[in-house]
């Protein structure tokens, strides 16, 4: 049971229906322009919206009208400007291109049927199964490389980013939820036009 707030972003576990896939479905997306914020493992990744088709970490709010949600970051790779060889890492620092990073790849779990585990901002009762939940993003940790994305306030609001499917520890101080992207959030099943 989670008794302390220690968000870790969205962590792939399996597919809807219990089909096995612990994050193995992955698209490698190249990145050639700076991202103003670091990209951490567990971040929601946007494509297109104000980023010229480049991957960026979603800000504090993701809804069905956000557009351009590709999936969740499950790692990165790049040629380090000092070491001069390929590094496979948990996060990419902000403004990496300006800092000399090259051959940047953001690894994204983009399966629309993927289930994720995520910590909630507080206690969530089992009676909220099937509700939707918002996402909060507070950045991440350069030490662990993990995102600080967490779920908040499950409610009956169709435009929120996540659908609550199940619980790891319903009712604990900081409940771990099992979620999937709500219908219309991920760009593969959304009608929202992605900005160029």
C-alpha positions as CSV (number, residue, x, y, z in Angstrom):
1,X,0.0,0.0,0.0
2,X,1.3,3.4,-1.0
3,X,1.5,5.6,2.2
4,X,3.7,8.3,0.7
5,X,3.4,10.4,-2.4
6,X,6.0,9.1,-4.9
7,X,4.6,9.4,-8.4
8,X,6.5,7.6,-11.2
9,X,4.5,8.5,-14.3
10,X,2.6,6.0,-16.4
11,X,4.1,2.5,-16.2
12,X,2.9,-0.1,-18.9
13,X,1.7,-3.3,-17.4
14,X,-0.4,-5.3,-19.9
15,X,-3.2,-4.9,-22.5
16,X,-7.0,-4.6,-22.1
17,X,-8.4,-8.0,-21.4
18,X,-5.2,-9.1,-19.5
19,X,-3.3,-9.8,-22.8
20,X,0.4,-9.8,-22.1
21,X,2.4,-6.7,-23.2
22,X,4.4,-5.0,-20.4
23,X,5.3,-2.1,-22.6
24,X,6.9,-4.1,-25.4
25,X,5.0,-2.3,-28.1
26,X,7.2,0.6,-28.9
27,X,7.7,3.2,-31.6
28,X,11.1,5.0,-31.9
29,X,10.5,8.7,-32.7
30,X,13.5,10.8,-33.7
31,X,13.9,14.3,-32.3
32,X,15.9,17.0,-34.0
33,X,14.7,20.2,-32.2
34,X,14.9,21.3,-28.6
35,X,12.2,20.5,-26.0
36,X,12.0,23.2,-23.4
37,X,11.4,20.6,-20.7
38,X,13.1,17.3,-20.0
39,X,11.4,14.1,-21.2
40,X,11.2,11.4,-18.5
41,X,10.2,7.8,-18.6
42,X,6.5,7.7,-17.8
43,X,5.7,11.1,-19.4
44,X,2.8,11.4,-21.9
45,X,4.3,12.2,-25.3
46,X,2.7,14.7,-27.7
47,X,3.5,14.9,-31.4
48,X,2.7,17.8,-33.6
49,X,1.0,20.2,-31.3
50,X,3.2,23.3,-31.4
51,X,6.3,21.1,-31.9
52,X,6.6,20.8,-35.7
53,X,6.0,17.0,-35.5
54,X,8.6,16.5,-32.8
55,X,8.0,14.6,-29.5
56,X,7.4,16.7,-26.4
57,X,6.3,15.9,-22.9
58,X,2.7,16.9,-22.2
59,X,2.2,19.7,-19.7
60,X,-0.1,19.7,-16.7
61,X,-3.3,19.1,-18.6
62,X,-4.3,16.4,-21.1
63,X,-7.9,16.0,-22.3
64,X,-9.8,14.7,-25.2
65,X,-9.2,18.0,-27.0
66,X,-5.4,18.1,-26.5
67,X,-4.7,16.4,-29.8
68,X,-1.4,14.8,-30.8
69,X,-1.0,12.3,-27.8
70,X,1.2,9.6,-29.2
71,X,1.6,7.5,-26.0
72,X,4.0,7.2,-23.1
73,X,7.8,7.5,-23.0
74,X,9.5,4.2,-22.0
75,X,13.1,5.3,-22.5
76,X,15.4,7.4,-24.7
77,X,18.6,7.0,-26.6
78,X,21.1,9.6,-27.9
79,X,24.8,10.2,-28.7
80,X,26.2,11.9,-25.7
81,X,28.0,15.1,-26.5
82,X,30.9,14.4,-24.0
83,X,31.1,10.6,-24.2
84,X,30.6,10.5,-28.0
85,X,28.8,7.2,-28.0
86,X,25.2,6.0,-27.9
87,X,23.5,6.1,-24.4
88,X,20.2,4.3,-23.6
89,X,18.7,6.3,-20.8
90,X,15.6,7.0,-18.7
91,X,15.3,10.7,-19.6
92,X,16.5,13.4,-22.0
93,X,17.5,16.7,-20.5
94,X,15.8,19.9,-21.6
95,X,17.3,21.7,-24.6
96,X,19.4,18.6,-25.5
97,X,19.9,19.6,-29.1
98,X,21.5,22.9,-28.2
99,X,23.7,21.1,-25.6
100,X,25.1,18.9,-28.4
101,X,23.1,15.7,-28.1
102,X,22.6,14.0,-31.5
103,X,20.7,11.0,-32.9
104,X,18.0,11.5,-30.3
105,X,15.3,8.8,-30.1
106,X,12.3,8.9,-27.8
107,X,10.9,5.4,-27.3
108,X,7.1,5.6,-27.0
109,X,4.6,2.9,-26.0
110,X,1.8,3.8,-28.5
111,X,-0.6,0.9,-28.3
112,X,-4.2,2.2,-27.8
113,X,-5.1,-0.9,-25.8
114,X,-2.2,-0.5,-23.3
115,X,-3.0,-0.5,-19.6
116,X,-0.8,1.6,-17.3
117,X,-0.2,1.8,-13.6
118,X,-0.1,5.3,-12.1
119,X,-0.1,6.7,-8.6
120,X,-3.0,9.0,-7.6
121,X,-2.6,12.3,-5.9
122,X,-4.5,10.9,-2.9
123,X,-6.7,8.1,-1.7
124,X,-9.1,6.7,-4.3
125,X,-12.0,4.4,-3.4
126,X,-12.9,1.3,-5.3
127,X,-16.3,2.8,-6.1
128,X,-14.6,5.0,-8.8
129,X,-13.8,2.1,-11.1
130,X,-14.9,3.2,-14.6
131,X,-14.5,6.9,-13.8
132,X,-12.2,9.2,-15.7
133,X,-9.1,10.9,-14.1
134,X,-7.0,14.0,-14.9
135,X,-3.2,14.0,-15.2
136,X,-0.9,16.3,-13.4
137,X,2.7,16.7,-14.5
138,X,5.4,18.1,-12.1
139,X,8.4,17.2,-14.3
140,X,10.6,14.3,-13.1
141,X,13.8,13.2,-11.4
142,X,17.2,13.4,-13.1
143,X,18.4,10.9,-10.5
144,X,15.9,8.1,-11.4
145,X,14.8,9.3,-14.8
146,X,11.2,8.8,-13.9
147,X,8.3,11.2,-14.5
148,X,6.3,12.8,-11.7
149,X,3.1,12.4,-13.6
150,X,0.2,11.4,-11.4
151,X,-3.6,10.9,-11.6
152,X,-6.0,13.2,-9.9
153,X,-9.6,13.4,-8.9
154,X,-11.4,10.6,-10.6
155,X,-14.8,11.9,-11.7
156,X,-17.6,11.3,-14.2
157,X,-16.1,13.7,-16.8
158,X,-15.8,12.3,-20.3
159,X,-13.1,14.7,-21.4
160,X,-10.4,13.7,-18.8
161,X,-7.3,11.9,-20.0
162,X,-7.5,8.5,-18.3
163,X,-10.1,5.8,-17.7
164,X,-9.9,4.0,-14.3
165,X,-9.9,0.3,-15.1
166,X,-8.8,-1.2,-11.7
167,X,-6.7,-0.7,-8.6
168,X,-3.5,-2.0,-7.1
169,X,-4.4,-0.8,-3.6
170,X,-7.8,0.9,-3.5
171,X,-8.2,3.2,-0.5
172,X,-4.5,3.5,0.4
173,X,-3.2,7.0,1.1
174,X,-1.8,7.4,-2.5
175,X,-3.7,4.8,-4.5
176,X,-2.0,3.1,-7.4
177,X,-4.5,2.9,-10.3
178,X,-4.7,0.8,-13.4
179,X,-5.7,3.1,-16.3
180,X,-5.9,3.4,-20.0
181,X,-6.1,6.5,-22.2
182,X,-9.8,7.6,-22.4
183,X,-11.5,7.4,-25.8
184,X,-10.5,10.3,-27.9
185,X,-7.2,11.2,-26.1
186,X,-4.7,9.1,-28.0
187,X,-4.3,10.4,-31.6
188,X,-4.9,7.0,-33.1
189,X,-8.6,7.1,-32.0
190,X,-9.1,10.8,-31.8
191,X,-10.8,13.1,-34.3
192,X,-9.0,16.2,-32.9
193,X,-6.8,17.8,-35.7
194,X,-3.1,17.7,-34.7
195,X,-1.5,21.2,-35.2
196,X,1.5,21.3,-37.5
